């Protein structure tokens, strides 16, 4: 299936940077589906609408859902798989004998939706999630250094989780924003200022970074260099 499954973080990053509208254009070029799991919708639509904070941002996301830009995928099998993997993933690491819970329900429900729909592209900005999937041993080193304590690893659970996620390809809101720039969707912001192209893409990437996307300063510089601006 030609589809992207979104975690909450990238949607938040795009919304907070006035870039959510680019998803409609990107979807048309992608010629596939953009999905949200029920767990992610609860995080970025249902809960904010029931509170005062981020209510307007939730309305913007809901509008994308109503217009069919973002499609909601619901199935009891996804719920069952989410609960199963949630239990597994949050028992891969322990600190002082207590489980170290690194995942939220929305993230795992997105991964479960990937498996259920038969697509392998998961859009996620959160650094820890990405590292558990891509470089778990490196994450262990970082956690031990930042927490100043030994991390106990249940290798059996970690291997099961790694096997479950091994085919999943991760991309970030930064890659989506860069693609929107490359396709000319952001050209209306090319103004009469010094080096307008670099200023535009740099501002977009830094805005996304400062709203939660795990992209480093070095990666931003590399993207700017690759784009030859």
N, C-alpha and C positions, 0 to 999 in steps of 0.2 A: 504494500500500500504506500502511495506517495503522500506522506503526511508528516506534520510536525506536532509533537505533543509539548504543551507549554507548562512549565512550573509557574508559580506565582511571581517569583522574583523578576524575570524578564518583562512580564506584563507591567509590573509596578515601575520598573526602570523606564520603560518606554512612556508610560502614562505621565510620570513625574517630569519627563523632559519634552512633553508635547509632541511625542513621536508615535503615539498609538495609531494614529491615522495611517501611518505607513504600512501597517499590516495588510490593509485592503489591497494596496498596490503590490506588495510583495506576494500576497496570495495569488493574485492574478498571474504574475510571472511564474510563480512556483508550479501552478496548475495542479494543485493538490489541496489537501484539507489542513486546517489549523484547529487543533483540538485542545480542550480543557477537560480535565477530569472533574468529577463532582467535588472531590476534596479541595482542589484548587479554587473552584468557584466559591466555595464556602469561605475560603481565606480572603479572597479579593473582592467579592461582591456581597455575599449574604451578611457576613459579620460587620463590614463597614457600614452597610445600609441600616443596620440595627443600632448604630452608634452615631456619634457626631464627627469623629475623626475619619478623614479620607472618604467621606460619603460621596463627594462630587467625583472623585477618582473612580469609585465603584460604579457610579452612573455611566461614566465613559466606557468602562469595560462592558457593562450590561448592554449598552447601545451596540457595541461590536457583536455581542452574542445575538441580540435581536435582529441585527442586519445579516447574520450568518457568516460574518468574517471569522469569528471564533465559534466553534461548534462544541456543544457539550456532549461528552460521551458518558453514558450511564449504563451500568450493567451490574447485576449482583455478583457476577463472577469477578469483576474488577474489584469490588468491595472485599470479596473473600480473599483474593490474591493480595490485595493491599494489606489486610490484617496479618496474613501469613508472613509476608516479606517484612512488614513492620516489626513483628516479633523477632524475626531472624536478624535484621539489620541492627536493631538496638541491643542485641546481645553479642555483638562481635567484640566489643571492648569493655573493659572494666577499670574503674579507678577505686583503689582501696576496697575491692570486693563488690562495689556497686556498679550496675550497668551504666555505661556512658551513652546517653541517648543523643545521637548526632543528627537524626532525621526527624522531620515533621511529617504529619500524615499526608499533606498535599504533595510533597516530593515523592513519597513512595507510591501514592495513587497515580502520579504521572508515569512513573516507571512501570507500574502494573498495567496502565492503559497502553503503553508501548507494546508490551507483551501481548495483551489481548487483541489489539488491532493489527499486530504483525508489522509494525513500523519500528525503526531503530533510531530515530532522531528525536532526542529529548532536549528541549531548550531550557537551560537552567543556568542561573548566574551565581548561585551560592558556592563559595570556594570549597567548603568542607564536603559537600555532596559530590562535587566533581572529583575531589581527591580520593574519597573512599572508593569511587568507581575506577578511577584511572591510576592512582598511585597510593594505595593504602599504606604501604610501608613508609613512604615519605610523610604521610599524614601522621603516623605514629610518632615519628621523630619530632615533628613540629609540636604535637600535643604534649609530648614529654618535656620539651624545652619550655613551652609557654606555661604549662601547669606545674612544672617543677616536681613531677612525680612520675612513677613508673606506670605505664599503661599495660594492663594485662590483655592479651589477645587470645580470643577463642578462634584458633585457626580453622577449626571445622566449620564454624558458622561463617567466618570470613570467606572461606573458599566457596561455600554454598552461595553466598551473596555475590561473590565475584563471578561465579559460573552463571548466575541468573542475569547479571548485567553485562556480560562480556561482549555482546553484540550491539550494545547501545552506543550510539554516537552522540556526543554532547556538543552543543553549540550555545553561544551566549547572545544576549541582547546586543552586545558590541558587534558581533558578526552580522546580525540583522541590520543594524544601523549603518554599518559600513557598506553593506550591499545596497541599501536604500540610497546611500550617497553615490555609489558607483552607477546606479541606474538613473541618476538624475532627479530622483524624487525630491531632493532637498535644494535644488537649484534656485528656488525662489529666495533663498537666504544668502545667495552670492551677491554681496553688496559692494559698493565702491569703497573698499578699504584695502590696505596693504595685504597682499597674499590671501585673497578671499577664500580660495579652496582649502588651504591648510587651516585657516582660522575656523572655517565651518566644520570640517571633519574633526579637528582637535577639540572644538567646543562640545560637539556631540558626544565624543568618546569620554571626555572628562566629566561631562554631565551624567552620563550613564554610570561611570565608575563611582562617582560620589553619591549615587543613589543605589548602590549595592551590588553592582556587577563586579565580579572578581577578575579584573583586568589590571595588569601592572602598568606603571609608567613606561617601563621598557617595551612592553607589548604595544602600547599606544604609539611610541616612537617608531617601532618596527612597521606598524600599519601605515603611518604617515610616509615613511621611507618607501614602502612597497607601492603606495599610490603615486609616488614621484611628485609630491607636492611640498 
